[in-house]
Amino acid sequence: QICFLLFAVLYIVSYFIITRYKRKADEQEDEDAIVNRISLFLSTFTLAVSAGAVLLLPFSIISNEILLSFPQNYYIQWLNGSLIHGLWNLASLFSNLCLFVLMPFAFFFLESEGFAGLKKGIRARILETLVMLILLALLILGIVWVASALIDNDAASMESLYDLWEFYLPYLYSCISLMGCLLLLLCTPVGLSRMFTVMGQLLVKPTILEDLDEQMYIITLEEEAIQRRLNGVSSMVEYQTAELERELEKVKSKKTNLERRKKASAWERNLVYPAVMILLLIETSISVLLVALNILYLLVDETAMPKGSGGPGIGNASLSTFGFVGAALEIILIFYLMVSSVVGFYSLRFFENFTPRKDDTTMTKIIGNCVSILVLSSALPVMSRTLGITRFDLLGDFGRFNWLGNFYIVLSYNLLFAIMTTLCLVRKFTSAVREELLKALGLDKLQLSNNPRDSETKPSANGHQKTL
């Protein structure tokens, strides 16, 4: 009952999130409407499982501390080790189900039309989807079988793949989790440096040596000038009209930001923004420091490995050196890493066009986003344990990954994360100084910086494009 209530809350929240971004359905036939509705429900289920996988590790950590603080309390007897183990097993089971069955079914069902020669309808589309799923399962089975033969050419390992439930699915999920951890290794350092820019866009910056009234006057004149040019352009010149409309949208966005900054109170400008930036810097520094300490632990202590010890169990000993305060800090860092990984994922150039937009996201793109978030969220507990953010031993199938016992893989992962995060932060905080040095040396016109805005073409007064 507790698991059902928790999942029901996550499902409702996930449904509202997806419907916020899903493109509003146009006039569709009944068959397409049913297919879209089924795909929507499956995507919502997957997003709810992803949220559960993210909340699973913090929930387990706080539950352990609560059981230590109130061991004999009647009202928390439902919070026990069997519940935590059950949640981990359900999260692993549903993650496998969504990743290998539900999401491929939703995608193929959405793209299916029925085999030629059969009567069109839902049954024909379901039949085509099932055939595609069987072919996909055979393809994945063959790929994993060949990969296992190349990596570990052992008769025992080959025979273990015959047991589909006990060995093959956990082995396949271990491979997916490893790819998710590698993706997190790429996204999280980028997201940690990108978080400062994102929060800078959401918050109001301090107005130091700035005249907002003068900037508002200039931006208003620029908006009026573009509007007059737009009214004077003939409707036949579609290219110039589109360029002017985009430029007008940018000017209006800048004007909206200036108006927001002008209306903001003094404490919001001068207190909230510096406090948030300092907090982000502290959290990032603590994360890098914990990873550095974990590297030292790996070199001197074998039990620091993610698969090194079985752990004292739920409610028997504290997982943090500093008790409840340390556990709260671990939870904050885990959520911070997850948000940073999502921000970094959508900041990568390969996934920029993958970002969902409000009321304008196709169902296919929603399925892709749900799969990506599921992979990231499933790998988050493994990454947190591998980096030493928490000492909580993974339960269920999460702790059965073979590569967690490889010393060289774990050590290399920690070193790469620390180096990449440090480089991203150094590049982030030295970019402004680098730009000023280029301007002082007169090299800014050579476009040596990586700022994409410097390489954009800007329309001149006569409407033509000027480029270097």
C-alpha positions in Angstrom: 0.0 0.0 0.0 2.8 2.4 0.8 4.6 1.7 -2.5 1.3 2.1 -4.4 0.6 5.5 -2.7 4.1 6.8 -3.4 4.0 5.7 -7.0 0.5 7.2 -7.5 1.8 10.6 -6.3 4.8 10.3 -8.7 2.5 9.3 -11.6 0.1 12.2 -11.1 3.1 14.7 -11.0 4.6 13.1 -14.0 1.3 13.3 -15.9 1.0 17.0 -15.3 4.7 17.6 -16.4 4.2 15.7 -19.7 0.9 17.3 -20.5 2.5 20.7 -19.9 5.1 20.1 -22.7 3.0 17.8 -25.0 1.9 19.4 -28.2 -1.8 20.0 -28.2 -3.6 17.5 -30.3 -5.1 18.7 -33.5 -8.1 17.2 -35.3 -7.2 13.5 -35.3 -9.0 10.3 -36.1 -10.1 8.1 -33.3 -7.4 5.5 -33.9 -4.5 8.1 -33.8 -6.0 9.6 -30.7 -6.1 6.2 -28.9 -2.5 5.5 -30.0 -1.3 8.9 -28.7 -3.2 8.3 -25.4 -1.6 4.9 -24.8 1.9 6.3 -25.6 1.2 9.2 -23.2 0.3 6.8 -20.4 3.4 4.6 -21.0 5.6 7.7 -21.1 4.0 9.0 -17.8 4.7 5.6 -16.2 8.3 5.7 -17.3 8.8 9.3 -16.0 7.3 8.2 -12.7 9.7 5.3 -12.5 12.6 7.7 -13.2 11.4 10.0 -10.4 11.2 7.1 -8.1 14.8 6.0 -9.0 16.0 9.5 -8.2 14.2 9.7 -4.9 15.1 6.1 -3.9 18.7 6.8 -2.6 17.8 10.0 -0.6 14.7 8.2 0.8 16.9 5.3 1.9 19.5 7.5 3.6 16.9 9.6 5.5 15.0 6.4 6.5 18.2 5.0 8.0 18.8 8.1 10.1 15.2 8.2 11.3 15.4 4.5 12.4 18.6 5.3 14.3 17.1 8.3 16.0 13.7 6.7 16.9 14.3 2.9 17.1 11.3 2.1 19.2 8.8 4.6 17.9 5.4 3.1 17.1 4.5 5.5 14.3 7.6 4.7 12.2 7.5 0.9 12.4 6.3 0.7 8.8 9.7 2.3 7.9 11.9 -0.9 8.0 14.5 -2.7 6.1 12.0 -4.9 4.2 10.3 -1.8 2.8 13.6 -0.3 1.6 14.7 -3.5 0.0 11.3 -3.9 -1.7 11.5 -0.4 -3.1 15.0 -1.0 -4.5 13.8 -4.3 -6.1 10.7 -2.6 -7.6 12.7 0.3 -8.9 15.1 -2.1 -10.6 12.3 -4.2 -12.0 10.3 -1.3 -13.4 13.4 0.3 -14.8 14.1 -2.9 -16.8 10.4 -3.1 -17.8 10.2 0.5 -19.0 13.6 0.5 -20.8 13.3 -2.8 -22.7 9.5 -3.2 -23.1 7.3 -0.2 -22.5 9.2 2.5 -24.2 10.1 0.5 -27.3 6.4 -0.6 -27.5 5.3 3.1 -27.2 7.7 4.2 -30.0 6.9 1.3 -32.4 3.2 1.6 -31.6 3.2 5.3 -32.4 5.1 4.8 -35.7 3.2 1.7 -36.8 0.6 1.6 -39.5 -0.2 -2.1 -39.8 1.2 -4.7 -42.3 0.2 -4.5 -45.9 -2.8 -6.6 -46.7 -4.3 -6.5 -43.3 -7.3 -4.5 -42.2 -6.2 -1.2 -40.8 -6.9 -0.7 -37.1 -5.6 -0.9 -33.6 -5.1 -4.7 -33.8 -3.0 -4.4 -37.0 -0.8 -1.8 -35.4 -0.4 -3.9 -32.2 0.6 -6.9 -34.3 3.2 -4.9 -36.1 4.5 -3.5 -32.9 4.8 -6.9 -31.3 6.7 -8.2 -34.3 9.1 -5.3 -34.1 9.6 -5.9 -30.4 10.5 -9.5 -31.0 13.0 -8.6 -33.7 14.5 -5.9 -31.4 14.8 -8.4 -28.5 16.6 -10.9 -30.8 18.9 -8.2 -32.0 19.8 -7.1 -28.4 20.2 -10.7 -27.3 22.7 -11.3 -30.1 24.6 -8.1 -29.4 25.0 -8.8 -25.7 25.9 -12.5 -26.4 28.7 -11.5 -28.8 29.9 -8.8 -26.4 30.0 -11.3 -23.5 31.9 -13.7 -25.7 34.5 -11.0 -26.7 35.0 -9.6 -23.2 34.7 -12.8 -21.0 35.1 -15.9 -23.1 34.2 -18.3 -20.4 31.9 -21.3 -20.5 30.4 -20.3 -17.1 29.6 -16.8 -18.3 28.1 -18.0 -21.5 25.9 -20.5 -19.7 24.8 -17.9 -17.2 23.1 -16.0 -20.1 20.7 -18.9 -20.6 19.1 -17.9 -17.3 17.1 -15.0 -18.6 15.7 -13.7 -15.3 18.6 -14.2 -12.8 21.6 -13.4 -15.0 20.8 -12.1 -18.5 18.5 -9.1 -17.6 20.8 -7.9 -14.7 23.8 -8.3 -17.0 22.0 -6.3 -19.7 20.9 -3.7 -17.2 24.5 -3.5 -15.9 25.6 -2.6 -19.4 22.9 0.1 -19.7 23.8 1.5 -16.3 27.5 1.6 -17.3 26.5 3.7 -20.4 24.3 5.9 -18.2 27.3 6.5 -15.8 29.5 7.4 -18.8 26.8 9.8 -20.0 26.6 11.3 -16.5 30.4 11.6 -16.5 30.0 13.8 -19.6 26.9 15.7 -18.6 27.5 16.4 -14.9 30.7 18.5 -15.2 29.2 20.5 -18.0 26.0 21.0 -15.9 28.0 22.0 -12.8 29.5 24.9 -14.7 26.3 25.6 -16.6 24.3 26.0 -13.4 25.8 29.4 -12.7 24.6 30.7 -16.0 21.1 29.2 -15.5 20.7 30.6 -12.1 22.0 34.0 -13.4 19.2 34.0 -16.0 16.5 33.1 -13.4 17.6 35.5 -10.7 18.0 39.3 -10.8 21.6 40.4 -11.0 22.9 43.4 -8.9 22.9 46.7 -10.7 26.5 47.9 -10.1 27.5 51.0 -12.1 24.5 50.5 -14.4 21.8 52.9 -15.4 18.6 50.8 -16.1 16.6 53.8 -17.2 19.1 54.6 -19.9 19.2 50.9 -21.1 15.4 50.9 -21.1 15.4 54.0 -23.3 17.9 52.6 -25.7 16.1 49.2 -26.0 12.7 51.0 -26.5 14.2 53.0 -29.4 15.7 49.9 -30.9 12.3 48.1 -30.7 10.5 51.0 -32.4 13.2 51.1 -35.2 12.8 47.4 -35.9 9.0 47.7 -35.8 9.1 50.5 -38.4 11.5 48.5 -40.6 9.2 45.5 -40.3 6.2 47.6 -41.3 8.1 49.0 -44.3 9.3 45.6 -45.7 7.2 44.2 -48.4 5.3 41.0 -47.6 7.0 39.3 -50.7 10.4 39.5 -49.0 9.9 36.6 -46.7 13.6 36.2 -45.7 14.0 39.8 -44.5 10.7 39.6 -42.7 11.7 36.4 -40.8 15.0 37.9 -39.8 13.4 41.1 -38.5 10.8 39.2 -36.6 13.5 37.1 -34.9 15.5 40.2 -34.1 12.3 41.8 -32.7 11.7 38.8 -30.4 15.2 39.1 -29.0 14.8 42.8 -28.4 11.4 42.2 -26.6 13.1 39.5 -24.5 15.8 41.9 -23.4 13.2 44.6 -22.6 11.3 42.1 -20.5 14.5 41.2 -18.6 15.3 44.9 -18.0 11.7 45.6 -16.8 12.0 42.6 -14.3 15.4 43.9 -13.1 14.0 47.4 -12.6 11.0 46.2 -10.6 13.1 43.9 -8.4 13.6 45.0 -4.8 17.0 45.9 -3.4 17.4 42.8 -1.2 16.5 40.6 -4.2 19.2 42.2 -6.3 21.9 42.6 -3.8 21.4 39.6 -1.4 19.6 36.7 -3.2 21.9 36.6 -6.3 25.2 36.6 -4.4 23.9 34.1 -1.8 22.8 31.6 -4.5 26.0 31.9 -6.4 28.1 31.4 -3.3 25.9 28.4 -2.4 26.4 26.8 -5.8 30.1 27.4 -5.5 30.2 25.7 -2.1 28.2 22.7 -3.3 30.4 22.2 -6.3 33.5 22.5 -4.2 32.3 20.0 -1.7 31.4 17.6 -4.5 34.9 17.8 -5.9 36.5 17.5 -2.5 34.5 14.4 -1.7 35.6 12.8 -5.0 39.2 13.7 -4.2 38.9 12.1 -0.7 37.2 9.0 -2.3 40.2 8.6 -4.6 42.5 8.5 -1.6 40.2 6.0 0.1 40.3 3.8 -3.0 44.1 3.8 -2.9 44.4 2.8 0.7 41.2 0.9 1.6 39.6 -1.9 -0.3 36.2 -1.4 1.4 35.9 1.9 -0.3 35.0 0.1 -3.5 31.2 0.3 -4.4 31.1 -3.5 -4.2 33.6 -3.8 -1.3 31.3 -4.5 1.7 27.8 -5.6 2.4 27.2 -2.8 4.8 25.7 -2.9 8.3 22.1 -2.9 7.1 19.2 -0.5 7.4 18.8 1.1 10.8 21.9 -0.5 12.4 24.6 2.2 11.9 24.8 5.7 10.5 26.1 6.0 6.9 27.7 9.4 7.5 30.5 10.4 9.8 28.6 13.5 10.8 25.3 11.7 11.5 22.1 13.4 10.5 23.8 16.6 9.3 26.1 14.6 7.0 23.2 12.6 5.7 21.3 15.8 4.9 24.4 17.1 3.1 24.6 13.9 1.1 20.9 14.2 0.0 21.4 17.8 -1.1 24.5 16.9 -3.1 22.7 14.0 -4.8 19.8 16.2 -5.9 22.3 18.9 -7.0 24.2 16.4 -9.1 20.9 15.1 -10.7 19.8 18.7 -11.6 23.3 19.5 -12.9 23.3 16.3 -15.0 20.0 17.2 -16.6 21.1 20.8 -17.3 24.4 19.5 -18.7 22.5 16.9 -20.9 20.4 19.5 -22.6 23.4 21.9 -22.8 25.4 19.5 -25.0 25.3 20.4 -28.7 24.1 16.9 -29.7 21.0 17.2 -27.5 20.2 20.9 -27.9 17.3 20.2 -30.3 16.1 17.5 -27.9 15.0 20.0 -25.3 11.2 19.9 -24.8 9.2 23.0 -25.3 6.0 24.0 -23.6 2.9 22.9 -25.6 5.1 22.2 -28.6 6.8 18.8 -28.1 5.9 15.8 -30.2 5.1 12.5 -28.7 8.1 10.9 -30.3 10.4 13.5 -28.7 8.6 13.0 -25.3 9.4 9.3 -25.5 13.0 10.0 -26.3 13.3 12.4 -23.3 11.6 9.9 -21.0 14.2 7.2 -22.0 17.1 9.6 -21.5 15.9 10.7 -18.1 15.3 7.1 -17.1 18.9 6.1 -18.1 20.3 9.1 -16.2 18.1 8.6 -13.1 18.9 4.8 -13.0 22.6 5.5 -13.1 22.5 8.3 -10.5 22.6 6.0 -7.4 25.5 4.0 -9.0 27.4 7.2 -9.8 26.8 8.6 -6.3 28.1 5.4 -4.7 31.1 5.2 -7.1 32.2 8.8 -6.5 31.9 8.4 -2.7 29.1 11.0 -2.3 27.4 8.5 -0.1 28.5 5.3 1.6 25.0 3.7 1.3 25.5 0.2 -0.3 23.2 -0.4 -3.2 20.5 -2.9 -2.7 18.6 -5.1 -5.2 20.0 -5.5 -8.7 21.7 -2.1 -8.5 24.5 -3.6 -6.5 25.0 -6.7 -8.7 26.9 -4.8 -11.5 30.1 -6.6 -12.2 32.1 -3.5 -13.2 31.5 -2.0 -9.7 34.1 -4.5 -8.4 36.8 -3.4 -11.0 39.3 -1.2 -9.2 40.7 0.4 -12.4 37.3 1.3 -13.8 36.2 2.9 -10.5 39.4 4.8 -10.0 39.5 6.1 -13.6 35.9 7.2 -13.2 36.7 9.2 -10.1 39.8 10.8 -11.7 38.0 11.7 -14.9 35.1 13.3 -12.9 37.4 15.4 -10.7 39.6 16.5 -13.7 36.6 17.3 -16.0 34.7 19.2 -13.3 37.8 21.3 -12.4 38.5 22.1 -16.0 34.9 23.1 -16.7 34.8 25.4 -13.7 38.2 27.0 -14.5 37.0 27.6 -18.1 33.7 29.0 -16.8 35.2 31.5 -14.3 38.1 32.6 -16.6 36.0 33.1 -19.7 35.2 36.8 -18.8 38.9 37.5 -18.1 39.9 35.8 -21.4 37.4 37.9 -23.4 38.7 41.1 -21.8 42.3 40.2 -22.6 41.3 39.5 -26.2 39.6 42.9 -26.4 42.6 44.6 -24.9 45.0 43.0 -27.4 42.7 43.8 -30.3 42.2 40.1 -31.1 38.4 40.0 -30.5 37.7 40.6 -34.2 39.5 37.4 -35.1 36.7 35.4 -33.3 39.1 33.4 -31.1 36.6 33.0 -28.4 34.2 30.1 -28.1 31.2 32.3 -27.5 28.6 31.4 -30.2 27.1 34.9 -30.1 30.4 36.4 -31.4 30.1 34.4 -34.6 26.5 35.3 -35.4 25.7 37.5 -38.3 24.0 40.7 -37.6 21.8 42.6 -40.0 23.0 46.1 -40.9 20.8 49.2 -41.3 20.0 48.4 -44.9 18.9 44.9 -44.2 21.9 43.1 -45.7 24.1 40.7 -43.7 27.6 41.6 -42.6 30.0 38.8 -41.8 33.8 38.7 -41.3 
